[in-house]
Amino acid sequence: MRVVILFGTEMGTAESAADSIAEELREAHDVSVHDMTDFDIADLDPRHFHVVVCSTYGDGDIPTGAEPFYDALDRHRPALHGLRFAVFGLGDTVYGDTFNRGGEIIAERLVECGATQVGEHARHDASTEIRVADMAREWAATLDIPTLVSA
Ligand SMILES: Cc1cc2nc3c(=O)[nH]c(=O)nc-3n(C[C@H](O)[C@H](O)[C@H](O)COP(=O)(O)O)c2cc1C
């Protein structure tokens, strides 16, 4: 199945997590990775499985790189029924209550548009020693994405 990975980042960590997830999934799927900054919401397609990789900035806000995507969803409210997505969020517990809000904010908006979140909502914590790349790969391996048998 085609897997579309969308990352939203401020400093690049979410992009490297997206790349690690792509590496893990490429063996079994046709994978593409996109910066949310450049992704047209008209290309959200329920036939594809989506992975959202998003960090948190400010006071529990989405990073700058996710703003165009979020704003477009907010403005156009596309009907995304049937679209399945999973979320790998990034944050830091040092920020308390706002921990990992970025990925949650994007997930909430996609669900409001009719999409369905699946799998475990991953929340990387930059205050731990767990490497983002390791956690991202392990998490990606747990996703239940149908494999299409080619005709
Ligand atoms: C100025 C600043 C504000 C941040 N605010 C939050 C926050 O409110 N909540 C949170 O969980 N993490 C917060 N973080 C942590 C980042 O989300 C975390 O370091 C993440 O790995 C960065 O990913 P990125 O490089 O893709 O942007 C903040 C980091 C910085 C530098």
Ligand as a Chemical Component Dictionary entry (heavy atoms), coordinates in Angstrom:
data_LIG
# 
_chem_comp.id                   LIG 
_chem_comp.type                 NON-POLYMER 
_chem_comp.pdbx_formal_charge   0 
_chem_comp.three_letter_code    LIG 
# 
loop_
_chem_comp_atom.comp_id 
_chem_comp_atom.atom_id 
_chem_comp_atom.alt_atom_id 
_chem_comp_atom.type_symbol 
_chem_comp_atom.charge 
_chem_comp_atom.model_Cartn_x 
_chem_comp_atom.model_Cartn_y 
_chem_comp_atom.model_Cartn_z 
_chem_comp_atom.pdbx_ordinal 
LIG C1  C1  C 0 11.633 27.032 21.885 1  
LIG C2  C2  C 0 11.133 25.625 22.035 2  
LIG C3  C3  C 0 9.837  25.400 22.482 3  
LIG C4  C4  C 0 9.363  24.085 22.667 4  
LIG N1  N1  N 0 8.085  23.902 23.156 5  
LIG C5  C5  C 0 7.666  22.633 23.420 6  
LIG C6  C6  C 0 6.379  22.408 24.005 7  
LIG O1  O1  O 0 5.624  23.331 24.285 8  
LIG N2  N2  N 0 6.008  21.121 24.251 9  
LIG C7  C7  C 0 6.824  20.052 23.960 10 
LIG O2  O2  O 0 6.428  18.915 24.216 11 
LIG N3  N3  N 0 8.046  20.239 23.397 12 
LIG C8  C8  C 0 8.490  21.491 23.115 13 
LIG N4  N4  N 0 9.728  21.688 22.563 14 
LIG C9  C9  C 0 10.595 20.479 22.288 15 
LIG C10 C10 C 0 10.623 20.064 20.807 16 
LIG O3  O3  O 0 9.340  19.710 20.334 17 
LIG C11 C11 C 0 11.564 18.843 20.664 18 
LIG O4  O4  O 0 12.876 19.234 20.980 19 
LIG C12 C12 C 0 11.522 18.219 19.279 20 
LIG O5  O5  O 0 12.326 17.045 19.260 21 
LIG C13 C13 C 0 12.021 19.181 18.194 22 
LIG O6  O6  O 0 11.723 18.648 16.910 23 
LIG P1  P1  P 0 12.046 19.463 15.571 24 
LIG O7  O7  O 0 13.552 19.603 15.491 25 
LIG O8  O8  O 0 11.515 18.590 14.463 26 
LIG O9  O9  O 0 11.343 20.758 15.566 27 
LIG C14 C14 C 0 10.216 22.981 22.365 28 
LIG C15 C15 C 0 11.515 23.218 21.908 29 
LIG C16 C16 C 0 11.990 24.517 21.752 30 
LIG C17 C17 C 0 13.414 24.739 21.283 31 
# 
loop_
_chem_comp_bond.comp_id 
_chem_comp_bond.atom_id_1 
_chem_comp_bond.atom_id_2 
_chem_comp_bond.value_order 
_chem_comp_bond.pdbx_ordinal 
LIG C1  C2  SING 1  
LIG C2  C3  SING 2  
LIG C2  C16 DOUB 3  
LIG C3  C4  DOUB 4  
LIG C4  N1  SING 5  
LIG C4  C14 SING 6  
LIG N1  C5  DOUB 7  
LIG C5  C6  SING 8  
LIG C5  C8  SING 9  
LIG C6  O1  DOUB 10 
LIG C6  N2  SING 11 
LIG N2  C7  SING 12 
LIG C7  O2  DOUB 13 
LIG C7  N3  SING 14 
LIG N3  C8  DOUB 15 
LIG C8  N4  SING 16 
LIG N4  C9  SING 17 
LIG N4  C14 SING 18 
LIG C9  C10 SING 19 
LIG C10 O3  SING 20 
LIG C10 C11 SING 21 
LIG C11 O4  SING 22 
LIG C11 C12 SING 23 
LIG C12 O5  SING 24 
LIG C12 C13 SING 25 
LIG C13 O6  SING 26 
LIG O6  P1  SING 27 
LIG P1  O7  DOUB 28 
LIG P1  O8  SING 29 
LIG P1  O9  SING 30 
LIG C14 C15 DOUB 31 
LIG C15 C16 SING 32 
LIG C16 C17 SING 33 
# 
